[in-house]
Amino acid sequence: MRRGARRLDGRAHLRLGDLLSEAGAALTARPARTLLTAMGTVLGVAALVATLGLARTAGTQIVTRFDELAATSVQVRPAGQGGFAGADTTVRSSIPWDAGDRLARLNGVRSAGTYTALGTKASRTVPLVDPTGRDVVQLPVVAVSGGTFDAVRARVRTGRFFDDGHNVRRDPVAVLGPAAAQRLNVTRVDQGPVVFVDERPLIIVGILDGVVRQPELLGAVIIPDGIARTRFGLRAPAEVQVDVAVGAAELIGSQAALALDPNQPERLRVAVPRSPRGVQEQVQADVNGLFVVLGAISLLIGAIGIANITLVSVLERVGEIGLRRAVGAARRHVAAQFLVESAAVGLLGGIIGASGGVLTVVAVSAARGWTPVLDPWLPLAAPLSGLAIGLLAGAYPAWKATAIEPITALRQGT
């Protein structure tokens, strides 16, 4: 020992400052080997920090997208009926024809409209410029109000959507889904093509390009509620599609039935989307379960590397160990020396790895346009995990060093 003292009871005493100084001198004597030894811990800690950070960030993004789609959709249907109340249903629907207008007055509703599936019916088209085109196909027919297109976030490819004015006037018009238009060989509406549904003509005013909700519309002939009441005997809408603002679903779910049927709201059932918290937790658990194992393997490899290099250091410094023991150093002092060295290597690897993991989370988030999310405890716990790995890895080499007798060490080291 360069600096030390003996207590009054005669036992050797090694001050903490002397211990840290000796460990620092041993590590800086071979800086390249020290850095290479710490690389296993660096990779393991960086993998753990990056995995947990990216899983948390990705889970937040999934929740955001989930809110924008599923969590903003509310449906209202007659109570006790899971399906649609179409024209031939035996369940009487209490949904009024102006349901979309009533719900649109509620705070948090972006758009609302009625939706009723009328079943599959025979359809054929007759473009006015080509009266010979008479292909007969079976297509589903859906009756909606003007606000339904906004509620399902529909996009028009060509032409236009019909509106509430068509409903009030009961105009014989229709909008085709893209799949239905393909089956009917309709690609444009500027020449006024006509679709015959059960031998009754409807003028095609538009073709859908796509929808976010209700994918059944993509292959259907869509007609206004007004003409459905006249030609198909529709008594009441089957359901109401509501597009709400993010976070307003629970509020609208408690108000919709009263707005539509204030006298008997119990006759209506409001379907409110579940919270996306379970989806987020499941995604995070799946991602963490996969990559935490990889990070743990990297940490194990790092621990083996530290233990191996520390054991080599013990064999290289047998003479030094014997000299220390000869001048009064106890076994615990020798063990503490190597434990501090291995712990310092682990701590160094933990600090570098935590920094690398945080930078990885920030870089990936920036590249994807995400907001990085990281638990505040993670950058602090990562270096401590490296320290713990270093201590565990140095336990066996330290024990081997304490087992060396002074006289044997002096003989082998000189």
Secondary structure by P-SEA (a helix, b strand, c coil): ccccccccccbbbbcaaaaaaaaaaaaaccaaaaaaaaaaaaaaaaaaaaaaaaaaaaaaaaaaaaaaccccbbbbcccccccccccccccccccccaaaaaaaacccccccbbbbbccbbbbbbbccccccbbbbbbbbbbbbccccccccccccccbbbbcaaaaaaccccccccaaaaaaacccccccbbbbbcccbbbbbccccccccccccccccccccaaaaaaccccccccbbbbbbcccaaaaaaacccccccccccccbbbbbbccaaaaaaaaaaaaaaaaaaaaaaaaaaaaaaaaaaaaaaaaaaaaaaaaaaaacccaaaaaaaaaaaaaaaaaaaaaaaaaaaaaaaaaaaaaaccccccccaaaaaaaaaaaaaaaaaaaaaaaaaaaccaaaaaaaac
